[in-house]
């Protein structure tokens, strides 16, 4: 499995950021998200400005950094921004589902796509996309058990939209786009259903 540290970080990062919202409350969580984004961007800028530091980090923490990120910003800041924007703009159930779709679905898509992806769709695979949908729906079922769920058809719609976005090659990091767009679709569906 490629980049196991990154996959674990991706999953636990999403759940951790989401936990901040529920543990600290809205205002304190947004303060933390802002502080985290500033810290991450400062560190990333320093990493890119100092080739020795960049080499050291890439050598010792290569499982967290993709090859194409060695000389550019990683997806960490967009991830935090995507979580924060979703929780700011949408109801807690829609935002929570969208963030869980990103945390679970993206990891599942990458893991299955790298190992079993035979049916290519651009640089992604049908198998990875199916894994994204399955993991997102499993997360949705878990949220329903915890009392944070949405109607099943809204969860399915959100999971399909999130997986579709992950499948695309976008100029913007999908860690930002997946929760924001999937959350918007589920929020709209929620309001329409009322």
C-alpha positions in Angstrom: 0.0 0.0 0.0 1.4 3.4 -1.0 1.5 6.2 1.6 0.0 4.4 4.6 0.8 7.2 6.9 -0.9 9.7 4.6 -4.0 7.6 4.4 -4.2 7.2 8.2 -3.5 11.0 8.6 -6.3 11.7 6.1 -8.8 9.6 7.9 -7.9 10.6 11.5 -7.5 14.2 10.4 -11.0 14.5 9.2 -12.4 12.9 12.3 -10.2 15.0 14.5 -11.2 18.3 12.9 -14.9 17.3 13.1 -14.5 16.3 16.7 -13.1 19.8 17.5 -16.4 21.3 16.3 -18.5 19.1 18.6 -16.2 19.2 21.6 -15.3 22.9 21.6 -18.3 24.4 19.9 -18.6 26.4 16.7 -16.6 29.6 17.5 -13.7 27.9 19.2 -13.5 25.2 16.5 -13.4 27.9 13.8 -10.6 29.7 15.7 -8.7 26.4 15.8 -9.2 25.8 12.1 -7.9 29.3 11.3 -4.9 28.8 13.5 -4.2 25.4 12.0 -4.4 26.7 8.4 -2.0 29.6 9.3 0.4 27.1 11.0 0.3 24.6 8.1 0.8 27.3 5.4 3.7 28.8 7.4 5.4 25.5 7.8 4.8 24.5 4.2 6.2 27.8 3.0 9.3 27.3 5.1 9.6 23.7 3.9 9.6 24.9 0.2 12.0 27.8 0.9 14.6 25.6 2.6 15.6 22.7 0.3 17.5 20.9 3.1 14.4 20.9 5.3 12.3 19.7 2.4 14.7 16.9 1.6 14.8 15.8 5.3 11.0 15.8 5.6 10.6 14.0 2.3 13.2 11.4 3.3 11.9 10.8 6.8 8.2 11.4 6.3 7.8 10.2 2.7 4.7 8.1 3.6 2.9 11.4 4.3 4.0 13.4 1.2 3.2 12.4 -2.4 5.9 12.7 -5.0 4.1 15.5 -6.8 4.0 17.5 -3.5 7.7 17.5 -2.9 8.0 20.9 -4.5 4.5 22.3 -3.9 1.9 22.7 -1.1 0.3 19.5 0.2 -3.4 19.0 0.6 -3.5 19.7 4.3 -4.5 23.3 4.3 -7.3 22.7 1.7 -8.5 19.8 3.8 -8.8 22.0 6.9 -10.4 24.8 4.8 -12.9 22.3 3.3 -13.9 21.1 6.7 -14.3 24.6 8.1 -16.2 26.0 5.2 -18.6 23.0 5.3 -19.3 23.4 9.0 -19.7 27.1 8.6 -22.1 27.0 5.6 -24.3 24.0 6.2 -26.3 22.3 8.9 -24.4 20.0 11.2 -25.8 16.8 9.6 -25.0 17.8 6.0 -21.5 19.1 6.9 -20.7 16.1 9.1 -21.7 13.6 6.4 -19.7 15.5 3.7 -16.6 15.5 5.9 -17.0 11.8 6.7 -17.4 11.1 3.0 -14.1 12.8 2.4 -12.3 11.1 5.4 -13.5 7.6 4.7 -14.3 7.7 1.0 -11.1 9.3 -0.3 -9.0 6.8 1.7 -11.0 3.8 0.4 -10.9 5.1 -3.2 -7.1 5.5 -3.1 -6.5 2.2 -1.4 -8.7 0.1 -3.6 -7.9 2.0 -6.7 -4.1 1.5 -6.3 -4.5 -2.2 -5.5 -7.4 -3.4 -7.6 -8.1 -0.6 -10.1 -8.3 -2.1 -13.5 -11.1 -0.2 -15.2 -9.5 3.2 -15.7 -11.5 6.5 -15.8 -8.9 9.1 -16.5 -6.2 8.6 -13.9 -8.7 7.1 -11.4 -10.5 3.8 -11.5 -14.1 2.5 -11.4 -13.1 0.2 -8.6 -11.7 3.1 -6.5 -14.9 5.1 -7.2 -17.1 2.2 -6.1 -15.0 1.9 -2.9 -15.5 5.6 -2.3 -19.3 5.2 -2.5 -19.3 2.1 -0.3 -17.1 3.7 2.3 -19.2 6.9 2.2 -22.4 5.0 2.6 -20.9 3.0 5.5 -20.0 6.3 7.2 -23.5 7.5 6.5 -25.0 4.4 8.2 -22.6 5.0 11.2 -23.8 8.6 11.4 -27.4 7.4 11.4 -26.7 5.1 14.3 -25.1 8.0 16.2 -28.2 10.1 15.5 -26.5 12.5 13.0 -27.8 10.9 9.9 -29.8 12.2 7.0 -32.5 10.5 5.0 -31.0 7.5 3.1 -31.7 9.1 -0.3 -29.9 12.3 0.7 -26.9 10.2 2.0 -26.8 8.3 -1.3 -27.0 11.5 -3.3 -24.2 13.0 -1.3 -22.0 9.9 -1.5 -22.4 9.8 -5.3 -21.7 13.5 -5.7 -18.6 13.2 -3.5 -17.3 10.2 -5.4 -18.0 11.9 -8.7 -15.9 14.9 -7.6 -13.1 12.7 -6.4 -13.1 11.1 -9.9 -12.5 14.4 -11.6 -9.2 16.0 -12.3 -9.7 19.5 -10.9 -7.4 22.6 -10.7 -8.5 22.9 -7.1 -7.5 20.3 -4.4 -10.3 17.8 -4.0 -9.9 17.9 -0.2 -11.5 21.4 -0.4 -14.0 20.6 -3.1 -15.4 17.3 -2.0 -16.9 18.4 1.3 -18.0 21.8 0.1 -19.9 20.5 -3.0 -21.2 17.3 -1.5 -22.3 19.3 1.6 -24.1 21.9 -0.6 -26.0 19.2 -2.5 -27.1 17.5 0.7 -28.0 20.8 2.3 -30.1 21.7 -0.7 -31.8 18.3 -0.7 -32.5 18.7 3.0 -34.2 22.0 2.5 -36.1 20.8 -0.5 -37.4 17.8 1.4 -38.9 20.0 4.2 
